[in-house]
Amino acid sequence: MPRLPLLLAVLLTSGCVTRTRYDALAEEREQARQALLGEQEAARQQAARCAQELADAGALTTKCEARAVDLNNEILRQAAAARANELEAQDLKADLRTQQELLARLVKDRSQLKSTVDEMRGALAAAAEREREAARRVAEFKDMLARFKDLIDAGKLQVRVVDGRMVLTLPMDILFPSGSAKLGKDGRDALLEVGRGLATIPERRFQVEGHTDDVPIHTAAYASNWELAAARALGVVRALLEAGMAPQRVSAASFSEYRPTAANDGDANRGRNRRIEIVVVPDLTGLPGFRELQQLAGGK
């Protein structure tokens, strides 16, 4: 491009180029220069754009790298959170198992407590029933003492509780002569009074029991003490029936010498063993557990 002015000078000097041609050449030269300047500007702008794009790419790369670091950190955080959640889930599962075991124990304890409460209620009900039964029996015993106060005070009758049964005891010496089952007058009068008193007690059954001492007897009338005790018990039953007692409420039994109240070691003790006992037969229907016993026995 610097050689163009020199060429123009030569042409002018030589006289070979006209002014018009010169101006045209100058114009071309200017156009060429402007074109070159344009290309240089375009190249500069392209270079600037490339530099900017490179700078933008670098910034984007830096940004991407930073984003990658952030993403990696986030992944690590999420992994740590996931591990923490897993550990927490394991702890929750362990707590759940513990709570389930505790709940199972509580349900079992509650069931046992309910059974215990039910048993206590049943025991309290049974105790209350026994208390009512005991109060009823005490009242019945007091009533018996009041009914026969005169005979008791006269020494002709004793009212006791023996083996859980209420027993009216009449000494043999006021009832029968020795070795006999024939009632004497005093004994008969005492039995009639007893019978009239017992006849007024509703819905009670009585068993007359004959007892002897251990002195053996063997006569035409009584082969042993069994027969003597039985005959005496039957004689008392007849007197009670005469006093007005219902026959279905009275029975007789013989125990001979085998249920003594004292040792047969003297006249006084033998006299105590010779006796008639009128036993008030216990009414089991009032006792706790009677219904269960009845069901077990096939009753209704």
Phi, psi and omega in degrees: 000327177290344182281346183294314179299323179297320180295317179298321180295320180295316181297317180296319182294322183284344178080013185270342186250132178280169179294322180296317179295322180297312179299323179295316180297319179297321178297316179298319180299318181294320179296319179298319180296316181296321178297318179296316178298322179297317179296321178297319179294318179297318179297320180297314180298320179297319179296321179296318179296318178298318179297318179295317178297321178296318178296318178297319178297320178297316179298319179295320178298316178298318179296317179296318177299316177298320178295321178297319177298316179299317180297319179296317177298320179296319177299315179297320179295316179296321178296317178296318178296319179297318178296317178297319178296321179297315178297319178296320178298319177297318177297319179296320177297317178297316178298320179297316177299318179298315180295321178296318177297318178297317179299317179299318178295320180296319178297317179296315180297322179295319178297316179295321179296319178298317178298319179295317179297317179298319179296319179295319178297318178297318179296319179295320179296318179295320179296318178297320179295318177296321179296318178295319179295318179297318179297321179295319181291323176297317179297321179294320179295317178297321178297320179295319177298319180292321182298321187246030183303318182296315179294323178294314180296330180279356179079014181265354184207143172238141174243117183226170170247117183236123179054038178079007180242146175277128188231131173258118185249128176246124178296144185293332187291343177263356183254304187232146170292162181300131177073013184232157175245019179265122183293138171276170183297313181298320180294319179297315179299318180297317180294322178297321178293318177298316181299318179296324179290318181289330181296339182270357178271114187284147170054040175235143175249152186226142176240126179268122184245128178263134181229144177235175170273189184267008177285120185288153176228142177208095181232177178297326181278324186228111182288335179201179177296337176300311181294320180297313180296321180293318180297319179294318178299319179293324177298320178293319179301316181298320179295320179294320177297321178296330180284350177116006179285146179287134184298330181286355181254004184231139174221168182234149179213153178239131176245002178052231183259008196264006172226065181287154174262350179210161178293139179277064185244016178180167182299320183296313180291323177297323177297325178290327181284335177277106188202162169246129177243129174255109187263130172282112183294125183299143176265100184290343183295339180270356183275145176299139179088000182297319181297319178296318178297320180295320179294319178296327180278000179087012179277174179246000000 
